[in-house]
Amino acid sequence: MTLANDATPFTLSAEHQHLLDQVDRFARSELHPLAERMDEDEWWPEHIFPRIGELGYFGASISEAYGGAGLDLMAAGLIAQGMARWNHALALSVLAHDNLCANNIYRNGNEAQRRKYLPALCSGKAIGALGLTEPGAGSDALGSMRTTARRDGDHYVLNGQKLYITNGPVADILLVYAKTDREAGAHGISAFIVEKDMPGFRVAQKLIKMGYRGSQTAELVFDDCRVPAENMVGAENKGVAVVMSGLDLERAIITPLCLGVAERALELSLDYAKSRQQFGKPIGTFQMVQSLLADMYTAVESMRAFTYRVLAEAASMEVGGGGRGYIHQLTAGALMFCADQLHRVLDMAVQIHGGSGYIWGTEINRLFRSNKLLEIGAGTTEVRKMIIAGELLRDLKHHG
């Protein structure tokens, strides 16, 4: 049997490549100049979200009817990749705003909620955040959740804390999870849209981080915070479906962030290998350095293949889907692999840069300090392994 050699390599469509190139040019000219100050001072550039909204880079996968771009998850991922190359801290804040808050409301909210909140989020006039993790609820965010919500007339009254919340200090609109049935465990959780000016809500403290320092992170407190009942997203006690589908999409969209950082680290390392002179010649002529560069290149290309595959496959995930099955396994695997490979790439990049890579103010040092978060956030590496193995061994649950 003869097989025709008509297979084509997996590449971006012309439209997707054009979008990535556009975002890359914007991020290089307007986001990269902000990165050093954001890292040094944990500074938040207030002008940048409206600017990103003005260019149409928010709401990539949200219908144009609500102010979005009406594109797909691949487009949203390419925006994250292009921004992460030049300002990974802003890319993270964009991801939390766009994917965790706005897209969650779009996928799971009702028509009134979409009309009320999405236009401001898509324009960048309002900043979004997600409130899930708590002081005592990290990897077991659902089972250990202590924030509660009780019905009081036309409102729910929220009490509790949320910790490590990206965009927390600057958010205007937050998607917050709370227990509405304390006895039901993970199946007694509901989702609420909270506005920063609602009575009883406050930012307890802004947290100072090792990496992603310009991306603002906070502890939030709800002290008899009154939220209109109409702000519940989905049905009461059905928030677990919102959480799980959101987490799978979050993992899918973080993988291109890993890729963007890795691409920039390779670019910086190549430039340094060509320009840095030792023993009378560029260090790029030394085989040890060439070996590191070759390993970095293959890691980046492997990340690219897995990243684009998971974005393409997660794009068709139905509303209410996720949290189980093949896509749950694939998104966990993609992020686990890409975060691990990024760790390797950045370690090699600092090795190539030598002493300058260890100096706080250098760009490669800023990238190096960013890595660890991606092995912790959106479910730790260990949780990702549990998800993958759990799906692979699902049939064993029927035995013993």
N, C-alpha and C positions, 0 to 999 in steps of 0.2 A: 504494500500500500504506500502510495506517495502522498505526502501532505504538502499542500501549497504553502509557500512561505509568505503568507499575506497578513501575518500578525503585525500589529503596530505597537510600539512602546507606549506605556502609559505616560502621557504628557497632559499639561493643562490645555484647555481649549484656547483659541485665540482671544476670546472675550475674557476668560479668567486670567490669562497672562497679561493682558492689557490692564486689568484692574490691579494686579499685583505690582506691575511697573508704575502705575499711577500712585498707588499708596507708598511705594518705596521712595519715589521722588518727593512726595509731600513730607514723609517722615524724616528723610535726610535733611531737607531744607528747614522744616519748622519744628520737628520734635527733637531731633538730635541736639540742637543748640541748648535745649532746656535740661538735658539729662544730667549734666554735671552738677548744676545747682540743685536740682531735685534730689540727687543722692546726697550731696554734702549737707544741705540744710533741711532735708525732709520737706521741701517747699512744694506747694501745690499751685500750678499756673492757672489762675481762674479763667483766663481767656480761651484756653485751648479746647474745652468741650464744645462751646458754641461754634468754634472754628471747624472742628471735626464734623459737627452736625451740618454746618453750612455746606460742606463738601459732599455730604450724602453718605458718610462712612458709618453712621449709626443705623441700626435697624435693617441691616443687609437682608435678613431673612424675614422681615416683617412687611406685610402688605402696604402698598402705597396709600391705601385708604386711610391708614393711621400714621402716615408720615414716614414710613420705611421705604426701602429701595425695591422691595419685591423680588429679591434675588434668591439665593439658596445658601445652605450651610457652607458649601465650598467657598463662596464669596466671602462670607463672614470669617472663615478660617484664613483666607488669603490676606484679609485686612489685618488680622492679628499677626500673621507672619511678617508682613511688610513693616508694621509698626515696631514689632519686637526687635527687628534688626537694628533699629536706631534709637529706640527708647523703650526698653522692656518694662519699666515701671508704669509708663502711661499705657502700654499695651495691656498690662494686667488690669488697670483701672477701667479701661475701655471694655475688657472682657467681662468684668463683674457687672458693670453698668448695662451692657448690651445683651449679654448672654444670660446672666443669672437673674437679672431683674426684668428688663424690657421684654426679652423673648419669652420668658416664663409667663409673664402677664398675657402676652399675645397668644401663646399656646393654650393656656389654662383659664384665662379670665373670661368674663362675659362681655357682651357688646358694650355695655355702659362703662365698664372698667377700661376697656381698650380705648374707647373714645375719650375718656377723661384723662388717662395717664400717658398713653403712648406718644401722642404728638410732641409733648414737652420732652420726653426721653429721647425720641428720635432726632429732635432738633438740637439736643445738647443743652437746652435751657434749664433742664432739670437733670440732676445726677442720681443714678440708681444704685442700689446695693441689695444684697441678700443677707438675711439674718438667720443663720442655722446653728453654727457652732456655739457652744456655751463653755463656761469655766470647767464644768464637770462632764461635758458631752462633746467629745471630738470624733474619734473613730466610731463611737457608738452614739452618733448624734441624735438618732431617733429614739432608741431605747432609753437613753439616760437623760433625755430632755426634761428640764424642770420649769421652763417658762410656761405659764398657764394662761388660758383665756376663758373667762366665764361670761355667759350671756347676761346682760343687764338691760332689759328693754330693747331699744333699737341699737344698742352698742354691745361690743365685747370689751371686757376690761382685762388688759394684759399686765402680767407681773412676772418679772424675771430679768435675766441678763443674757447678752450675747457677746461673744469674745472673738477676737481676730477677724473683725468684719472689714473686708476691703471696701474702701470708699466711705466707711462709717463716719468719719469726721466731717465729710463734705456732702453727704447724700441728702437729697430732698425727698426721695421716694424709696421706701424699703419694702421688700417682700420678706415677711417675717413668719416663722413657723412657731406654733405654740400648742401645748396640750389642751384640748377641749374635753377630753375624757381621760382622766388620770389612770383609770383602771385598765385601759385598753392598750397600753404600751405604745408601740409604733403605729398602731391602727387607731389611735385616739388623737391624731395630730391634724391641725388645720392651718391653712395659709392665709395671711392677711396683708393687705397693702396699708402700710403705715406712712403717714406724712410727718416730716420732721417737726412741724409745729403743733402736732396733736398733743394735748395736755397729758403729762405723765411720761413723755419720752425725753430722754436726754443722752448726750454723749458723755460717758463717765470719764474716759481718758483716751487720749491719742497715744498709740503704742509706737515705740521707737524700735526699728528693725535692723537686722544685719544687712539684708538685701532688699531690693524693690523699695528703697527708702522713700522715693517720691510718691509712691502709691500709698495713699493715706489708709491707715488701719486703726480700728478703735474697739473699745469696750462700750457696749450700749446697755442702757438700763431702762426698763419699763416698770414704772411705779404707779399702779392704777391708771395705766394709759388707756384712754377711751378711744376705741376705734369703731366707726360706724359698721353695723352688721353687713351693710351692703358692700363693704370692702373685703369680705371673705372671698378668697379665690377658690372656686370649686365648692364642693359640698363639705359640710361639717364632718370632721373625722376622716376625710379622704385626702388629706394633705400628703400622705406617703407617696401617692402616685405622682404628685407634682414634684416632690423631692427627687424621686428616683429617676424619672425621665430627665429632669433638669441636670442631675449629676452625670448621666451618660452624655448629654450634650455638652456639659462643661468639660468633661474629660476629652471629648472629641475636639473641642475648640482650643484647649490648652496645648495639644500636641503641636499645632503650627507655631505657637509662641515659643516652644522649645526649639523648633526648627529655625526660626528667625534668629534667636540668640546664637545658636550653633553656627549658622551661616556667617554671622558677623565675627564670631571668634575665629573662624577659619580665615576670613578675609584679613583680619588684623594680624594673624600669625604669619600669613603669606607675606604681607607687607613688611613685617619685622624681619622675617628670614631673608628677605632680599636686601634690606637696608642696613641691618646690624652687622658690623665688621668685627671679626675676631681672628687672630693669627693671620692678619693681612688679607682676609677674604670674607665675603658674606657668609653668615652661618647657614644659609640655605644650601651651600655646597657640601655641607657635612652630612654624611649618610644617616647619622643618628637623628638629625633634625628632619631630614627627608622622610625617615620612617614615621616620625610623629605626624608629619603633614599628610602622609598617605593614609595613616590610620584615621586621622580626623576627617579626611575627605570621604572615606568609605562609610564612616559613621553618619556623616551628614546626609549622604545619598540614601542610606538605609532609612534614616529618619524621614526623609522626603517621601519615599515610597509608602511607608506605613501611614504617614500623616495624610497624604492625599487619598489613600484608600479608605481610611476611617471616616474622613469627611464626606466622601462620596456615599458610603454605605449608611452613615448616620443621618444623612440629609432626608432620607425617605421614612424615618422613624415616625410612626403615627402618633397623634396626640394621645397621651395616656400610655404610650409604649415606653419601653426602657425599663431598667431595674430588673430585667430578667432576660434569659435567653442569649442568643448569639450576639446581639448588639451590645448587651451588657458586658459580655466577655471580651468583645473586640475593642470597645472603648477603653476598658481597664487595661488590656494588653498593649494598646497603642501608646497610652500615656506612660505606663510602666517602662516600656522599651525606650521611648523618646527621652524621658527624664533621666534614665540610666545612661543612655548614650550621650546626652548633654553633659552629664557629670564627667564622663570620660573625655569628651572634647575640650571642656573648659580646663580640666586638669592638665591635659597636654598643651593647651594654649599658654597657660601660665608657665609651664616648664620651658617652652620655647622662648618666652619673654624674659625668663630668668628673674633677676633682681627687680626689674621694672614691673613685672607682673605682681610682685608682692607689695607694691606701693599703693596706698589707699586711693590716691587721686587718679590713677590710670584707668582707662576705659576697660582694659582686660580684667583688672581687679574688680571693677564694678560688675562686670558680667559674671565673674567667678563667684562673687558673693550672692548672686541671684539664684544660683542653681538649687540650693537645698530646699527651698520652698516648693519646688515642683515635684519633689519626692515626698512631700507631706500634704500639700493642699489637694482638695478634691478626692480625698481618700488616700491614705498613705500607701507607699509601695507594698507594705504587708497586707493592707486591705485589698489592694488590686490583685495580689496573688491569691487571696482567699476567694475573690469573685471568679477569677479564671478557673481555679481548681474546682470550685463549687459547680460551675457550669459543665466542665469536662466530666465530672464524676456524678452528675445529677442522678443517673440511674441507681447509684449506690444508696440513695436516700430511701429507696423502696425495699432495701434489705436490712436485716438486723435490727 
